Amino acid sequence: MVASSTTVGADEPNQPRCNPFGTRYLTDESRVWEHNAWDNVDWSEEMKKDAHRVIETQKQQAVDASKAEELIGNPEKQWDAFYSQHNNNFFKDRRWLLKEFPELDMKNYAE
């Protein structure tokens, strides 16, 4: 259940760390699919086959279980390492996710 707070990633209630709405506003309902990265795209059979081929290739080179557990078990450590190496070269600050997808911020959920 989502907490009744207007904050996005803030440590204190009602003190937003960033603008929760980003900079994109839908002002014309008829243009809902024109300017976002999650457009509804119908895949062709060729695209589906290519995706399955890539997945099968990845399965053949799977990460061993202990490494996978390490990577999945501490994602913030992985992101910190990534951003410490790519801080100036990456196109979006990771806080962008909270602007566009506030539901991802676990601080907005009841414990």
N, C-alpha and C positions, 0 to 999 in steps of 0.2 A: 504494500500500500504506500502511495506517495505521501510524504509528509506535507502538511499545509504550510509551506514556507515559500516565499518569493525569491529566495536566494538560489544562486547557482554556484555551488562550490565554495561558499563562504564559510568561515569558521564560526562566525557569530550570526545569529538570526538577523534577517533584513539588512545585511551588509554584503551585497553581491560582489563577488570577485571580478566578474566580467559581465558585460551586457548579455542577458540571457537570450536575446533574440537575434544576435548577430546583426547583419546589415541588409538581409534580404527579407522583404515583406511582400506578401501576396496581396496585391491590391485589385487584381482582376481575376476572378474565379475561373474564367475561361482560359487563362494562361498558366494554370497550375503545373503543367508538364513542360513548360518551355525553358526554365532556368534552374534546374537542379541536377544533381549527380545521381539521383536514384530513379530516373525515368523508367517507366514500365516498357521494357523492350522485349519483343517476341524474338526468341532465338530460332534460327533456322536449324534444320537437321544437321547441317555441316558444323555449325557452331556447337551444338550439343555433342557431336562426335569428337570434336577437338577438345572440348572441356573434359570429357571422359578419358581421352587419351592422356591429357596432362595429369589428371588425377592418378591414373594407373602408373605413369612414370614416377610421380611423387611417392606413391606407395612403395615402389621398388627401392627408393632411397630414403626410407623412413628414418627418423631420428630414434635412437635407442630410448627405451622406456625411462631410464634414469635421467637422461638429458631432457626429455619431454617434461617430466615431472618438475625438474628444476626451472625450466622456462615458463611453464604454466603456473607453477606455485608462487612465483614472485614477479608478477608482471610489472609492477612499478620499478623494480630494480632494472629490468630489461629496458624500459622506456628511459630511465635516467641514464643508463649507459649509452643508449642510442643518441639521446639529445646532447650528451656531453661530447660526443664525437661529431655530431652534425648540426650543432646549434645554429650556426650562421648560414648553413647551406640548405636548410629545410624550408619548404615554402609556407608551412603553416605552424604556428605555435600550437602545441597540443591542447591548450585551453580552448582552441577553436571548436573542438568536439563538444565542450560544454555549452558553447554558444548555440551551436546548431542542434545538439541533441542533449538537452538538459536531463532527460530521463536516464542518461548514463551515469550521472553523478550520484554515487551511492549515499552521499550526505543528504540527499533529498528523500531518503527512504527511512521509515521507522525501523529501529533495531529489532 
